[in-house]
Amino acid sequence: MTDPIVQVDKDGAIALVTMNRPEALNALNRALRAALVTTFTALAEDDETEVVIFTGAGRAFTAGLDLKELGGETQASADADGAEIDIGAVLHRFPKPIIGAINGFAITGGFELALLCDLLLCAEEAAFADTHARVGVVPGWGLSQRLPRLIGLPRAKELSLTGNFLSAEQAYAWGMVNRVVPKDELLPAAKALAKDILTTEPVTRNAVLALMDAGWEDTLEGGLAREKTWSQAHMAERVQPEAVAERRRGIMDRGRGQSS
């Protein structure tokens, strides 16, 4: 039996999603894109799953679209034919936190998928590159808009107009990734972060996530107005004063435990 092209390993409320074409640097052929859409659509609807860790097998997170398939050197698999596959839209709409565990190269479409994650942890040897202008493809999963907002317009232009690589350490220095760790510590660090996320209340957590994402695409005024409306509705529907006090005590107790 062959290994699945997308491997899903569950540990309670944490789902580890691994792109599994290491011999092709996890290039995003039609079959892999279709499998990712199916996987993330199912996880979005899975009440048991609260946090997703997204990574790749082998030397790369993903090298981006499969250029051999695009150029007609290889054929798309029969089960991947049909409607347009928009993994970018599926990840953009995903309602739960995604931790990107960037194990190696994240190039072009792979860079775009990394930017669709909510948090990024990188192995020391990980590297990013936007080679859209080199291969003759215009970004379609949001890189041209997300990257400038994360690292600044001049830096984003430098990366996209040259196709040069960005190291994990430089990405960290520019504020694009949360942390950089040795490769053998990448998944343990991602799982530890996921467990920290699970200590928060899930409905509120996902509301905060959605607010931040919506506000990032809006003006400050619009974001503040949305926050006020959502906060009032959330307090009215879900939160009682005694529950708030109890949660605050739990947070303070946890903080004292971490500082001891």
Summary of the structure (lengths in Angstrom):
residues: 260
radius of gyration: 19.5
end to end distance: 50.0
largest distance: 64.2
contacts: 788
relative contact order: 0.11
helix: 53%
strand: 17%
